[in-house]
């Protein structure tokens, strides 16, 4: 059995942050029941992840699953079945320090629409969507916990921090837990805007406006993302 390392003050804070953000997301109806999961990397190696069948609204900091760098359980409750999904995103997004996966209503609805471009699930609707999410990829449906979803994520080659799982929900990585949560919320609000405006020929940001955001704010867009 792997020896447990003593918990650091930074790990204690991260455990509390995971529970605090999870409760906020749950209380605002962004992930119902026991759906959704959150993970965060630890400075000393390994990571924390929310347990299986746990509601994000009622997490216990002491019961979060602590995994080693190979994804093996060291302490806490059994981890979410979506560990392969998180692992694949960490492996391909070197800058990722936290990942949020929700079953938020509007993002799930967006993932089911037939016209969605897998390379850019949303058009450039607002500046803050581009600044926080970049472009959002859509990957095909896999049953929850299917290890094959890891291959689909790896196929994106780390180009996207924001991903929609078809008929399932969003998965968003950030360089901090706060950044991942905020980007997930921005994705959900933008999906809501898209659905509200669908069929109404709305005015999106122009190519020049997108280029300006890229230049001024250093927005990273995958090749072919948001082309007109």
C-alpha positions in Angstrom: 0.0 0.0 0.0 1.3 3.5 -0.9 2.4 5.4 2.2 0.3 8.5 2.9 2.1 11.8 3.0 1.1 14.4 5.6 -1.4 16.9 4.4 0.0 20.3 3.7 -1.7 23.6 4.4 -2.1 24.1 0.6 -3.8 20.8 0.3 -6.1 21.7 3.2 -7.1 24.9 1.4 -7.7 23.1 -1.9 -9.9 20.5 -0.2 -12.0 23.4 1.2 -12.0 25.2 -2.1 -13.3 22.1 -4.0 -16.2 21.8 -1.5 -16.9 25.5 -1.6 -17.0 25.7 -5.4 -18.9 22.4 -5.6 -21.6 23.7 -3.3 -21.9 27.0 -5.2 -22.3 25.1 -8.5 -24.9 22.7 -7.0 -26.9 25.4 -5.3 -27.3 27.3 -8.5 -28.6 24.3 -10.4 -25.6 23.8 -12.6 -25.2 20.1 -11.8 -28.1 18.2 -10.3 -28.2 15.3 -7.9 -24.9 13.4 -7.7 -23.8 14.5 -11.2 -20.6 16.3 -12.0 -17.1 16.1 -10.6 -14.1 18.3 -9.8 -10.4 17.6 -9.6 -7.3 19.6 -8.7 -3.6 18.9 -8.9 -1.5 19.0 -5.8 1.9 20.7 -5.6 3.6 17.6 -4.2 2.3 15.3 -6.9 -1.0 13.5 -7.4 -4.4 15.1 -7.3 -7.7 15.4 -5.4 -11.0 14.4 -7.1 -14.6 14.3 -5.9 -15.8 10.8 -4.9 -18.2 8.6 -6.9 -21.9 9.1 -6.4 -21.2 12.3 -4.4 -23.3 15.4 -4.7 -21.2 18.5 -5.3 -23.5 20.3 -2.9 -22.6 18.1 0.1 -18.9 17.3 -0.2 -16.8 16.5 2.9 -13.2 17.9 2.6 -11.8 14.8 4.5 -13.5 12.4 2.2 -12.3 13.7 -1.2 -10.4 11.1 -3.1 -6.6 11.6 -3.1 -4.9 9.9 -6.0 -1.2 9.5 -6.8 0.4 10.6 -10.1 -0.7 7.3 -11.7 -4.3 7.8 -10.7 -4.3 5.2 -7.9 -6.4 5.9 -4.7 -4.2 6.8 -1.7 -6.9 8.0 0.7 -10.5 9.1 1.0 -13.6 7.6 -0.6 -13.6 5.8 -4.0 -13.1 8.3 -6.8 -15.5 9.3 -9.6 -15.8 6.9 -12.5 -14.7 9.8 -14.7 -11.0 9.5 -13.6 -9.9 8.5 -17.1 -11.5 11.7 -18.5 -9.6 13.9 -16.0 -6.4 12.0 -16.5 -6.5 12.4 -20.3 -7.0 16.2 -20.0 -4.2 16.6 -17.5 -1.9 14.5 -19.7 -2.5 16.6 -22.8 -2.9 20.1 -21.2 0.3 20.7 -19.3 -0.9 24.0 -17.9 -4.1 22.4 -16.4 -4.2 22.5 -12.6 -7.9 21.9 -12.1 -10.8 20.3 -14.1 -14.6 20.8 -13.7 -17.1 18.5 -15.3 -20.8 19.3 -15.0 -24.2 18.2 -16.4 -25.3 21.8 -16.8 -28.6 22.0 -18.7 -27.8 24.5 -21.6 -24.3 23.0 -22.3 -25.8 19.5 -22.5 -28.6 20.8 -24.8 -26.0 22.4 -27.0 -24.1 19.2 -27.3 -27.2 17.5 -28.8 -27.8 19.9 -31.6 -27.0 18.5 -35.1 -25.4 21.7 -36.5 -22.6 21.9 -33.9 -19.1 22.1 -35.4 -16.9 19.6 -33.4 -14.0 22.1 -33.8 -15.9 25.1 -32.5 -19.1 24.1 -30.7 -20.0 27.8 -30.2 -19.5 30.8 -32.5 -17.7 33.9 -31.2 -20.7 35.3 -29.4 -19.0 37.4 -26.6 -15.6 38.6 -25.7 -15.7 36.9 -22.3 -16.5 33.5 -23.8 -13.4 33.7 -26.0 -11.2 35.1 -23.2 -12.2 32.4 -20.7 -13.0 29.3 -22.9 -11.2 30.0 -26.2 -12.9 27.5 -28.5 -14.9 24.5 -27.4 -14.5 21.1 -28.9 -17.3 18.5 -29.2 -16.4 14.8 -28.8 -18.8 12.0 -29.6 -21.0 10.3 -27.0 -19.5 7.7 -24.7 -21.2 6.1 -21.8 -20.2 7.7 -18.4 -16.9 6.3 -17.2 -16.0 4.6 -20.5 -12.2 4.6 -20.8 -12.6 5.2 -24.5 -13.4 8.9 -23.8 -9.8 9.3 -22.7 -8.7 8.5 -26.3 -11.1 11.0 -27.6 -9.7 13.7 -25.3 -6.2 12.7 -26.2 -7.1 13.1 -29.9 -7.6 16.8 -29.3 -3.8 17.0 -28.6 -4.2 19.5 -25.8 -5.5 22.2 -28.1 -8.7 22.8 -26.1 -9.2 23.6 -22.5 -13.0 23.5 -23.0 -14.7 20.4 -24.3 -18.3 19.2 -24.6 -19.1 15.5 -24.3 -22.1 14.8 -26.6 -25.3 14.1 -24.7 -23.4 14.4 -21.4 -21.9 17.7 -20.5 -18.9 20.1 -20.4 -15.4 19.4 -19.2 -13.2 22.4 -18.6 -9.6 22.8 -17.5 -8.0 25.8 -15.9 -4.7 26.9 -14.5 -6.4 27.3 -11.2 -9.6 25.8 -9.7 -11.2 29.3 -9.8 -10.4 29.7 -13.4 -11.8 26.3 -14.3 -15.1 27.1 -12.5 -15.4 30.5 -14.0 -14.8 29.2 -17.5 -17.3 26.5 -17.0 -19.9 29.0 -15.9 -19.1 31.2 -18.9 -19.5 28.2 -21.3 -22.9 27.5 -19.7 -24.1 31.1 -20.1 -22.9 31.2 -23.7 -24.7 28.0 -24.5 -27.8 29.5 -23.0 -27.4 32.6 -25.3 -26.9 30.4 -28.3 -30.1 28.5 -27.6 -32.1 31.7 -26.9 -30.9 33.2 -30.2 -31.0 30.0 -32.3 -32.8 30.7 -35.6 -32.8 34.5 -35.1 -29.6 35.4 -37.2 -27.8 37.1 -34.3 -24.7 39.2 -34.9 -21.5 37.5 -33.7 -18.1 39.0 -33.2 -16.3 39.7 -36.5 -13.0 38.1 -37.5 -11.3 41.5 -36.8 -12.9 41.7 -33.4 -11.7 38.2 -32.6 -8.2 39.0 -33.8 -8.2 42.1 -31.5 -9.1 39.9 -28.5 -6.3 37.4 -29.4 -3.8 40.3 -29.6 -4.8 42.3 -26.6 -5.7 39.5 -24.2 -3.5 36.6 -25.5 -6.5 34.4 -26.3 -5.4 31.1 -27.5 -7.6 29.6 -30.3 -7.0 26.2 -32.0 -6.3 26.3 -35.7 -9.6 26.6 -37.6 -11.4 27.8 -34.4 -14.0 30.5 -35.0 -13.2 31.0 -38.7 -15.7 32.9 -40.8 
